């Protein structure tokens, strides 16, 4: 079987197949989302994610069809007039674009593709209601450290802070006593098939949505934050969700907790260091992100001396490893290597050996 180092959909976590097999044996794909059986599944997944992310009781764990949907829902439910976005790549820009398309006044601080943000350089507009940060910009391999996000919140306590952690969760050690909301999808670092978005939101987010709704603002219909939260109280969802996905997510989160999130973070750092150390010495590849503190630990982006498409083909032919192409305009000049929990250090070292043999 091929080993996928693609940044999403990514390699499946080794236990995922067995968890889906167990779900089929239990007929989980056919149960009602109003049943006791589903409530137990939701509750288990909630408990495991709470442990994994150290979530305070004031937060809810909510499910949508994708992380992309959560961009839209978050803006609709927390921004009456103005949002503020840190934009340094294709996905952070899409979050910004969504706010504009929803007719909000969207402010942005822009950085060139491949550069990151530090809290000291960020000035948040006075009337911005929601600050939108990206923990890991998937397109460019740039991370924003949790400590920098925390500093921004501490300097703007009257504003809501939301973190896109799609291609890094659970790696960022976010303090959810500070951060108001975060979101991710399961097909990246959680190593699952696509089709499920996870929205973590606190009571401040809910209060803002309810206040907007009371004032006649449109905050959505079945997937408004108040609707999702009201159903969450009973471990239910407004509509029939991806029940199988929620079940498997709970099991994978349980696996992660069994390993220990700190252990997983250290392993991610070791694998990332191996990849970056290789690139520093290589005459075929260069590290794209020049500022070491901004280099992603979960999506490593390398410049290629030859055409990236040729590199990807050669690697697959030699080893059956599948690499990700560069994003957008960088498709033929860069490769992206996903460093998610589904791939271990031995596999990363084997990939490095293959790249070194080109």
N, C-alpha and C positions, 0 to 999 in steps of 0.2 A: 504494500500500500504506500501511496505517496505521503510524505510529511509536508504539511502546509505551513510555510512561514509567511503566509499572506496576512495582511492586517485586517481582514474581515470581508466576507466570512473567513474564519481562521480554522486552524486545526481543532478538531474535537478533543476535549479533555478525555483522558483514557477511560474514565468510568461512565461516560455519557451513554455509550451503547447499552451497557448493562442496566442503567437506570431506565432507559426507554423500554427495554425488554420487560423489566419489572412492571412498568406502567401498563404495557399491553396485557400482561398476564392478569393484572388487576382490573382490566376493562376501564381504565381511567379516562380513555378517550371518549367514553359514552356516558359518563355521569353528568348529572345536572349541576350547574353552578349555583343552584340554590340548595343543594343537598348537604347533609352533615359530612359526607365523605369529602366534598370539595372544601368545606370550611376548615376541616382538619389539614388538608393539603396547604391551603393559604396560610393558616396559622403556623404550620411547620416552617414554611418558606420564610415567613415574616420573622420568626424566632431566629432562624439561622442567619439571615441577613442582618438582623439587629446585632447579633454577636459578632459577625464578621466586620461590620462597620462601626461598632460601638455606638449604636444609635440611642439617643435619649428618648424617654417615653413621650416627649412632645412631638415626635415625628411619626409619620405614616409611611408605609411601603405600599405603593400603588402600581398597578399594571396597565400598560397601554399596548398598542400594536407595534410600536417602534420607538426608539429614542428620538427620531426626527419628529414624530408627533408631539413629543413632550416639549420641544422647542416652542411649537405653536401654542400648546396648552398653557405653558408657563407664562408666556407673554400675555395671553388673553386673560389670565387669572391674577396677574400681579402688576400689570402696567396699565394705569389709567391714561397717562400722557407720555412719559419719557422713560426710555431705557438707556443703558450705557454698556457698550461692548468692547472687549479687548480683542482686536482682530489681527491675526497674523498668519492666516492660512485659509484654505477653502471652506472648512467646516465652521470655524468661528465666524467667517463672513456670512455663511448661510443663516446662522442664528441672527445676525444683524439684519440680513435681508428680510427674514421672516417678520421682524418687528416693523420694518418699513412697510411691508405688504399688508400688515394689519393696521396700517395708518397711525402708528405711534411715531413720536418724535424720537428717532434712534440716534444717539450720539455714539461715536466710536473713536477709540485711539488705535491707530493703525501702525503696524510694524511690517517691515519687508518680510517676504516669505523666507522662513528659516531663522528668524530672530524671535526672541521671547521677551517676557515682561518681568520687571521687578517692581515691587510695591512702591518703592521710593520715587519712581518716575511717573506714577499714575495719579492724575488729578480727576476726581469724579465730579461731573457737573452737579451743581447745587440741587436741581430739581429732579434728577434721575431717581426713579423709584426702584429699579432692579439693575444690579451690576452683574453682568454675564461674563464669567471666566471659563476658559477651556484648560482643563488640567493637562490634556495631551492633544496637541493638534496633529491628527492622524495624517494629514496631507504632507506635512513638512518635518515631522519627527521632533517637534519642539514641545517641551513640557513647561508647565508653570508649577513651581514647587508649592506644596500645601502651606508652608510657612508664609509665603508671599501672599497667598489668598487670604490667610488668616489676618495678616497685617492690614489688608485692604478693608476687611470687615470691621476690624477694631477701630480704624480711622473713619468709618462710615456706619456707625451703629444704628442710625435711623433708616438705613436703606437695606433692602433685601439683597442677598448674594446667592446666585445660582451657579453651580459648577457642572460643566459638561465633562464627565469622566468616562465617556463612551469607550475609548481605546486604552484605558488604563485601570479602571476599577478591577480589583480592590487594591491596587498598588498605592495610590495616593493616601497618605495617612491624614485624612481630613478630620477636623474637629467639628462634629455636627452639633455641638453646643454653640458654635459660632456660625457655621455655614447654614443657610436657611433651606437650601434645596440642592439636589444633585440628580443626575440621571445617567443611565447607561443602557446599552442593549446587550443581549446575551451572546451574540455571535462572534464576539471578539475575545476578551480575556477570560470570560467564563466558559469558552470552548463548547458552545451549544449551537444547534441550527438556529437560523434567524427566525424572527417572528414574535419577539417579546421585548417590550421596553419596560424599564423599572424607573419609577419616579419616587424619589425620597423628598418629602416636603414636611416642614414643621408648621406649628399652629399659627405662626406669624403669617406664613403664606396663605393659610386657610382664612384667617381673619381679613386679610386684604381682599381676597376673592369674594368673600361674603359681603364686605363693605361695598365693593364695586357692583355686585349684583343688586344690592339694596338700592343703589343709586341709578339703576337702570342700565348699567353697562352689560354688554354681552360677554359672558365668560365661558360660553360653550353650552353644549346640551348634555348628552349622556356622559361625556368625559370632561365635564367641568370639574374643577378641584372640589367644590362642595359635594357634587354627586359622587365622585370617586371616594371621598372621605366618609360620607354617610354610609355607603356600602361597606367600606373597610371596617367600620365599627363591628360588623357582624362577620368579618372575613368573607365578604362577598364582593362581587363586581357588578357594575350597572348592566352589562351585557354578557353573553357567553364569551369567556376569554379563551386564551390558549392554555387550556387546563393541563395538557401534557407538558407544555413548556414550564408552567409554574411548578408542577410536581418535580420535574428534572432539575430546575433551578434550585429548589430547596435541597435536593440531594447533593448537587454539586457544591452548594454553599456549605453543606454539612461536611463534605470531603475537605473543603478548604479549611474549615474550622478544625478539623481533625489534624490536618497538617500544621496549622497555625499560620495566621496571616503574617506575622513577623518573619517566620521562616520563609514564607513565600516571597516576601519583599526582598530579603537578603539573597535568595536564590535568583530572583530577577536581576538584582544588581550585579551578581557574579557573572551571569550570562551576558548582560549588557557590556560589562567591562571587557569580557573576552572578545566580543565583537568589535568594540571600539579600539582595543589594543591591537587587534589584527589590522584594522584599517589604517592605523597610524604608521604601521610598518610596511604596508602594501604599496607596490608600485602600480597597481591596477585600480585601486579604490581610494577615495578621500572621504573624510567625514564631512557631511554637509553642514551641520550646525556647528559653528565655530566656537560659540560660548559654551564651555563645558557644563556649566550649571544649568543651562537650558536644554541640554541634550536629553531626549526622551530615553527612558529605560525600557519602555515597552514597544516602541516603534523606531527602529534604528534605520536612518536614511543615509545611504552612501552614494556619492558621485562615482560614475563609472568612466574609465578611460576609453572603453569601447562602447558600442551601442548596448543599452540596457537589455533590449529584447534578445540580443545574442547571448548575453550573460545568463539570462533566465533560461534560455533553451539549453545552453551548455551544462548548466548546473543540473537541470532536470535529466538530461541524457546521462550524466555521470553518476547521479546519486538518487534520482527520483525525489529530490527536494523541490518544492514549488515556492518560488520567491514572489514578492509583490513588486509590481512596476512602480515607477515614480508616478506622482499624481499630476494629472492635467498636463501642463506644458513640460513637466519634468519626466514624462513617461519614457522617453528614449535616452535620458541622461542619468537617471537615478534608479536604484533599487530600494525597496522598503522591506525590512526584515522584522516581522512580528516576533516579539520576545514575550510571549504569553505563557501562563502556567502549563499549557498543554504540551509544550516542548521542553525537554530537560537539557541539562548541561552537556551530556554526552552527544545529543543530537546537534546542539549548537556547535560543539567542537568538531563534529563530523562535517557540518556545513562550512565551517571556517577552513577545514582542510580541503574541501572541494573548491571553495573560492580561491584558495591559495594555489591550486593546481592549474588554474585557467591560464 
